[in-house]
């Protein structure tokens, strides 16, 4: 079974631009979560979607947004990019979500490396 | 809020050495606990998990026991290999995954 795929794998953007990242979950998985990984802050939760609805959100500014489509694919968007947004963005999919989903394994994609110059 | 504190790295060991990476957590309620591993250039892979107190998770020779009384979930392996070189993350789930800072492990032949 195919794993979680993320596109693009690498991206270079300029401050002030916006960017859209894509994530395709494992077939049958309806939950998609997004994480930001930086050397300074480590891995931080951005948001989680299940059945096209945002179920949980981390402490990120409104410039970070996401959505999920009916086929469970998800996109995240970052507007007005700042240098500090340079990071590895990881997507994870699982069968369940939230407290009920705590026992479901999250399968991670390889990430999108975003560099903001 | 919920948090995870894990042993700072980097950790460097010789092949066949005994490994311990400490992890403690703060959480309301009784979260599930996980260890994830990240190899260079890759995403995270679940290494093992435990969903309730006194559970022991194990995989590929690694073990960790959910200790409610000490709020700990230390990762151990009796004999490490060069292929175990990676970054290890301890995490808890209370609706979302909360990760520790990661511990970089290097095993020398």
Interface residues (C-beta under 8 A of the other chain):
Chain A: X4 X33 X35 X42 X43 X44 X45 X48 X56 X58 X90 X92 X98 X99 X101 X102 X103 X105 X106 X107 X108 X109 X110 X111
Chain B: X31 X32 X36 X41 X42 X43 X44 X45 X46 X49 X51 X89 X93 X94 X95 X96 X97 X98 X99 X100 X101 X102
